[in-house]
Amino acid sequence: MLSTLPREILLLIAGYIEAQRDTINLARCCRLLQSLLQPTIFRSPKLRHNGVRSLSRLTNLLIPKPKLAQHVRSLSIRSGVYSRHGGWTVRYEPDTISPVVKEMAESEREASLWKAHLQRGLWEDPWLALLLPFLPNLEELEVEVYSGALSYTSMMVGRASQMKKPFSAEMALSRLKRVSIVRWDDQEGIGAGIEAEKLLPFFRIPSLRNFTGEVITDGSDEYEKKKVGQKRLGFSNVTHINFFNSSSGSGFRDLIRACAGLESFVYTHSDESVNGHYGYDEFGDEYGPMPFNPPALHKHLCRHKTTLQNLVLGYNSFSLRHYGPHTEAFFGSLKDFNALKKLDLSVYNIINWKYDEDERKYEAVNHIMDVLPASLQELTVGDLSFYNHIEVLYGITEQATDVVHQKDETAFSKLSKLEFRGSFRSGGWATTPGEEQLPLKPEITSMTAELHSLCPTKGVDFRLHHGPGP
């Protein structure tokens, strides 16, 4: 009988179970296993189907049982299912939910509207906002939100971080370290991105260090200034920001400036309007997809030149590009970013290029040696192509060769990896691991021959990566 085994042995056995559902079924065998496995079951709840319904059940279960709620360390909600025609049938227990909503709401109208949204079950946001304050030991949060629906959660996190009602006595979410928020749509692709302004409350949580977002949007720099005014700088302890498939005209001005010491910034831009990437111009009018604006990012990242160690900027590989005035603009000098170790930039942004309309070709205005910091260890240059503006490929190859030649005790002594990424073969990208590809174009082999022979003598690993962006 399992019940006769020591508790330690039972926990070891349960540790080999991979699926959470199997652990739950084992716990149902007897009361001993139920009490023993409860901490394991509730340590990392993963809601994968019918997210709103599952979240409502979890909320009704944990609110009246604080000891059980204390076991939760991570919460993941990735349902990907939405019903615009009535929502899901949720569990709404008035005796449990109504008093909590009344306590958290700042007015009767807010409470009434909140309860109505909870009962409709259209999206996770109102339920998540209700549950989070009851998870005192939560360290990681991963959630998909429908079409940018984050109003209740943003509101509640904001009140918690500022110790407002009902958090005046104790700081909620005081152990939260990692947050990942992803926007999803229904099959028709209807909806909007997650407004960057709604994320600021998360950045005020003192314990938060890592924030990841997908389909995050904001407007132009001028419009953001007018809309939110001048905010307090450097109040956030967030050190790592990752934005994927996102769009910003302001260079995520307020989020970057909120951080006291950013160590890593990873951003892949997307212009796909089908994903709702809309921003606003200086007049407050909807602008459509905000074009890629590297100089704006550089302007705000300069606040972190003494702490930033990893910087990755690029386009979503499957996004159509809507070229704006800054899409291929020079990002800006990184010479004074003395903590930077890893850099991944498009060839069109890493140095300043001038396009000759008559000759229809690019010419480098500056040299990469005058742009890179001495602290750099790994450099990746993207968007290279044998088929499109080969003069750019020639130019950056010559400049990179100069950098490797200069690798000594005073210049680029820490450089250990150099990668060129782009289109170097005939045909498209490989779609599966191990897929056979055509060899490199002979011209590419010839063009990079000196780098291939020079880099090993300088302790640099040089690679050509035939593939799309970061």
N, C-alpha and C positions, 0 to 999 in steps of 0.2 A: 504494500500500500504506500502511495506517495506520502500520505499524511504521517507516516512513521519515520520518514527521513528527517535528519536535522535541517533546520531552516537554511543553513549555509549551503547545503547540498542542493536544496530546492532552488535557491537563487542562482546557483551555478547552472543548473539544468535550464532554467528559464532564460538565462543569458545567451543560450545558443539558438533561441527562437528569433527568427528574423522578422516575420510579419507581426505587426501589432495586433491584428485580428486574432492570430493564433494565441498570443499571450492573453488576450481578453477571454478567449474560450477556455484556456487552461484555468484562469482565475475563477471561472464559473463552476468548476468541479466541486469545490467545497469552500466553507467559510475560511479555513486556514489559508488556502491558496489565495483567496480573495484579499484578505488582510495583508498577506505577505507581498502580493504582486501589485497592489494599488499604487505604491510609489513609482514602480516601473511603468505601469500603464499610463499614469498621468504626468510622468516626467516630460514626455514629448508628444503631446497629442497632434496627430496628423489628420486633418479633415480633407479628404480627396474627392468626395462625391456629395452632391446636394449640400454644398457648403453652408448655406443659410440655415437649413433645417438642422444639420449637425451642430452648427454653432449655437443655435437656440437651445438645443438639448444640453450641450455642455455648459452653457451659461446658467440654465435652471438648476443643474446639478451642483455646480461649484459655488455659486453665491451663498447658499445656506450652509455650506460645509467648508469653512475657511481652512481647516487642517488638511483637507484634500487638495484645496487650491494651492497650498504652500508647496506641493510637490512639483508643480509645473515649472519647468526650466525653459522650455521652448514650445512655441505654438506655430503650426504651419497650416494655412488655409489656402488651398489651391483647387477650387471646385471647377471653374471654367464652364459653369452651366448657368444660364440666365433665362428667366421666363418673364417677358414684359406683360404677359396677359394674366396677371393675378398673383404671380410669385409662388413661393413654396408654402406648404402647410407647416407652420412653425409651432413649436411648443411655447406657449405664453401662459405661464402660471401667475395669475394676478397677485396672489399672496406673496410671491417671491419677487416678481419684477416691479410691480407698481410702486411699492415703498422706496425701492432703490432709485427709480427714475425720478420720483418726487424729491428725493434728497439731493440728487445730482443736478437737476434742472434749476435754472436761475429764475424761472417764471412758470406760472401755470400754463401759459400758451406753449412754451417750449416743452414742458412735460407732456402736454396733450399731443403735440405733433410727434414727439419722440415715440410715445406709446403707439400711435397710429402707424408709424413706419416700422416699428418692431413687429406688429401684428400682420402687416401686409407681406413681409418676408420677401421683398423685392431684391435686396442686396445685403451684404454682410456688415456694412459700415455701422448702422445703429446698434447691432448686437455686439460687435467688437468693442465699440466705445463703452458699452455697459460692462463687459467682462474684464477688460484690461486692469481697472483699478483693484480688482480682487485677486490679482496674480502678483503677490509681493516679491516673489523670487524669480520672475520671468527674466531670462537673459537674452533670448533670441526670438524675434518675431518675423514671420514670413507670411505675407498675405497678398492675395489677388483681389483687386477691387474693380467693380464694374464701372467702366467709362468714367474713371476719375472720381467715383463716389467715395469721398473721404471726409466729408464735412463733420460728422459727429465725432469720429475718432480724432481728427485734428483739433476740434474744440475741446474734447476731454483731456487730451494730452497737454494742450496748452494750459488748461486750468490746473492740471496736476503739477506741471513744471513750475508754475508761478504760485503754487500753494493757495489757490483760490478754492472756494466752496466746491465740494465738501472735503478738500484736502488740506485744510488749514492746520491740522494737528500733525500730519505725517506725510512725507513725500512719497507719492506713489511711483511705481516703475523705477525704483532707485537702483536696481541691479541690471537694467536693460542695457546690453552692450552692442547688439547687432539688430538692425532692422532692414528688411527687404520688402518693398512695396511694388507690385506689378499691376499694371492695368490690363484688363481683358475686355473683349467685346462679345456680342452675340455673333452668330454666323454671318450677319449682314455687314459687320464691321462698323456698326453705328456707334458713335460716342466721341468723347473728347479725352485728351490727355489729363494727367494729374498735374494740377497747377503747383508750381514750385512754392508758392506762398503757403500752401497747406502743409508743407513739410517742415517749415520753420519751428513749429512747436516741438517736433521730435528732436531737433538740434539743441533745444534748451534742456534736455534731460542730461544731468551731469555725468551719468555713467556711460552714455552712448559714445561709442568709438567708431563704428562702421555703419555706413548707410548706403544701401543699394536701391536704385529706383529704375523702373522701365517705363518709357513713354511719359517722361517728365517734361513739362512745357512752361515757358514764360515768355514775356514780350521783349520789346526792344529796351535798351538801357535807359533811354529817355522816358519811356512810358513807365518802366518799373520805378524810376525815381519819383515820378509824379504820383503814382498809385499808392506806394507804401511810405514814401518819405525817407528820411535818413534814419536808419536803424542802428542800434548799438552794435559796435564791432567787437569781434573776438570773444563772444560770450560762450561759444560752444566748444566742447571737448572732443568733437568728432575729428578723427584723424584720417579716415579713409572714406572717399566718396566714389561711387560707381554709378554712372548713369548710362543706360543702354537704350538704343532706339528712341532717343529723346531729341528735343529741339529747343534752342534758346537764342534769342536775339541779344540778350543782355550779358551773355556769358555766365548765367546763373549767379548774377551779382550778389544777391543777398545771402544765398546759401554759402558761397565761398567766403565772403567777407565775415560771415558769422563765426567761422572757425578760428580758434586761437592759434593753432599750429597744424596745418594740413600736411600729411605725409604722403598720401597717394591720391591721385585724381585720374580716373578712367572715364572717358566719355566717347560713346559712339553716337554720331548724329544721324538723324533720319529726316527726310523731307516728305515721306509718304503721307499725303493728305488723307488717304483712306483710313489711316490710323488716328485721324483727328489732331494732327500736329499743327495747331493754330496758335498764333501769338497775336500781339497787338502793337500797333505803331504808336508814335508819340502823341497822336490825337485820340487814342483809345479805341480806334477802329480795328475790327478783325482784319488781320493782314494775310492770312493763309499760312502755309508752312514757313517758319522762320528760317532763313538761310544760315548756313554754317558761318560762324563768325569767330575765327581763331584769335584775332587781335583783342576782342572783348574779353576772352578767357585769360589771355596773357595779362591784361590790365589788372584783373582781380587776383590772379594767382601770384602776382608780384608781392602780395602781402605775405606770402609763404616761402619766399626764396631761401630762407635759412632752415626750413624744415622739410620742404617737399623732396621726396626721394624717388617717387615713381610717377611718371606722366605719360598717359596714353590718350591720343586724340585721333579720331578718324571717322569715316562714314560707315554706317551700317552697310554690310556687303551687298545686301539685296534691296537697297533703297535707291530709287531714282533720284538723281541729283538735280536740284533746282538752283542753278548757279546765281548767287547774289554778289553784291559788290565786294564781299570779304571772303568768299568761299576759297579762293586760291591766294589769299593775302598772306604776307609774312607774319608768322605767329608773334615773333618778337625775340629779342636776345635772351638767352639763358645763361649768359656768361657769369652773372652774379648769383645764380642758383647753386650755391656751394654745397648743398646736401644732395643734389640730384644724382641718382645712380642709374636709373633706367629711363630711357626716352623712346617713345614710338610716335613718329609724326609723318604726315604726308610730305613727299618731296617738295610739293608746292607751298608748304607752310614753314618748312624748317629753315629755308633761306629765302631771300627776297629775289623774285624773278621779274624781269621786265619783258612784256610781250611786244614784239615788233610786228605791227600790223602789215607792213609792206612785205617783210620777209616771211611772215607767218611762223615765227618761231620764238622761243624763249631764250633769254640771256640772263645769266646770274649777275646780280648787282653787288652782292657781298659774298664772303667766303664762310663756309661752315666752321672753320677754325675760330672765327671771331664771334661765333654764336654759342658754341658748346662750352660747358663748364669743365674745369679740370677734374672734378669729382666723378665724371661720368664713367660707368662701368659697362653698360650695355646700350647699344644704339640700333634702332630699327627704323629704316626709311621706307615708307610705303608709297603706293600709287605709281610705281615705276612701270613703264611699258615699252616694249620694243616696237610696238605698232603705232603708238601715239606720242608724238613729240620726243623722238629718240634723242634729240639734242639735250633734253633734260637728263636722260639716263647717262649720256656721255659726261655732262657737266658734273653731276653728283658723284660719278665714279672717280673722276679726276680729283675732286675735292676730298673725297673719302680717302683716297690714296695719300694725299698730302697729310691728312690727319694721322694715319698709321705711320707714315715716315717720321712724324714729329713725336711719336710715342716714346718718351724718355722720362727721366726723373722730374722734369719741370712741366711737361705738356702731355696731357692725356695718359699719364703713367698708369692709371687704373683701368683703362679700356681693355676689356677682355672678350667682348662679343660685338660683331658687326653683321647686321642682316639687311639685305635688300629684299623687299617684298613687292611682287607685282606679276606682270604677264611676260614670261620669258620663253614660253613654248607655244607651239601651234595647238589650236583647239582650246577648249574651255578648261575650267578647274576640275580636279579630281573630285568625284562625289562620294566615293567610298574609300576607307583605309586600304592601302595596298593596291589601289587601282593603277594599272599600267598607264604611263603617260609617255608622250612623245619626248625625245631628248631636247635639251636646250638648243635654241637657235645657235648656229656656229658663231654668229656675230656677237652674241652675248658671251660665249666662252672666250672669244678673243678679247672683247672689251674689258672683261674682268680678270684676265690672266695675271696681270701684275698684282692685283689684290690677293688672288689665290696663292701666289708664290710668296708675297711679302708678309702677309698676316701671320703665318706660323712662326716666322723668324722674330716677330714682335710679340708673340704670346697672345694673338688675337684670333678668335674663332670666327671665320668669315663664312656666311651662308647665303645662298640664293634661294628664296622661298617663292615658288610659283603658286600663288594663291591670292584670295581676296584680302580685304582689310581686317583690322583687329576685331 
